[in-house]
């Protein structure tokens, strides 16, 4: 099965991201949509625009986006 030019271009972009160190395993800062409430629950937004619900007890751990798999960092969010 031959790949289309579009499929090949997407693969090239993904390989370049990996080579440049910009892979999904490199944590990116998540946007905190809502500060943690009294229970420590907060909502984060991934760069892919997916919304993730997290608990403050996981602050020192990395969270992965459910939609794209990107590693998210929100450790220094208030």
Phi and psi in degrees as a GROMACS rama.xvg file:
@    title "Ramachandran Plot"
@    xaxis  label "Phi"
@    yaxis  label "Psi"
@TYPE xy
-83.8343  144.741  UNK-2
-90.8894  147.973  UNK-3
-79.3619  165.177  UNK-4
-59.6927  -37.6716  UNK-5
-64.7841  -42.5155  UNK-6
-63.378  -41.7944  UNK-7
-64.6464  -40.1109  UNK-8
-63.7686  -41.176  UNK-9
-63.2356  -40.16  UNK-10
-64.9875  -39.8752  UNK-11
-62.7193  -43.8158  UNK-12
-60.8283  -44.4931  UNK-13
-66.002  -40.597  UNK-14
-65.4799  -41.1702  UNK-15
-63.7746  -38.9043  UNK-16
-59.6013  -43.8785  UNK-17
-66.0387  -45.4055  UNK-18
-64.217  -37.7588  UNK-19
-77.8301  -2.22433  UNK-20
82.8314  11.4107  UNK-21
-102.537  51.2153  UNK-22
-90.8537  176.727  UNK-23
-69.8306  -14.4118  UNK-24
-85.465  -6.90035  UNK-25
-92.7241  118.35  UNK-26
-67.0645  136.077  UNK-27
-113.923  152.555  UNK-28
-68.6723  130.167  UNK-29
-91.1435  148.531  UNK-30
-85.031  124.888  UNK-31
-82.3989  113.006  UNK-32
-78.2053  -33.4559  UNK-33
-145.656  127.238  UNK-34
-60.7862  151.324  UNK-35
-54.9887  136.553  UNK-36
-84.2527  -168.854  UNK-37
-62.5416  -25.1495  UNK-38
-89.1337  -4.28374  UNK-39
87.0005  7.7627  UNK-40
-82.9104  140.744  UNK-41
-142.553  165.243  UNK-42
-120.636  131.274  UNK-43
-115.674  154.899  UNK-44
-119.575  125.275  UNK-45
-77.513  157.527  UNK-46
-56.7308  -23.3007  UNK-47
-81.8518  3.22887  UNK-48
79.5197  7.96089  UNK-49
-76.8163  147.303  UNK-50
-104.201  133.576  UNK-51
-122.054  132.261  UNK-52
-95.7636  125.62  UNK-53
-132.979  161.56  UNK-54
-109.356  145.577  UNK-55
-61.458  -23.815  UNK-56
-66.0428  -13.8491  UNK-57
-98.0775  14.5157  UNK-58
-57.8522  -37.3565  UNK-59
-87.1166  2.6792  UNK-60
-108.977  156.523  UNK-61
-82.4656  143.853  UNK-62
-110.101  139.54  UNK-63
-108.564  140.131  UNK-64
-66.1631  135.32  UNK-65
-71.7666  -22.6547  UNK-66
-92.0571  -49.2233  UNK-67
-110.964  -12.1005  UNK-68
84.5948  5.52998  UNK-69
-66.858  136.849  UNK-70
-76.544  130.27  UNK-71
-115.606  143.012  UNK-72
-119.47  123.088  UNK-73
-133.045  25.0772  UNK-74
-62.8954  -32.2988  UNK-75
-102.406  14.7199  UNK-76
-72.4803  147.785  UNK-77
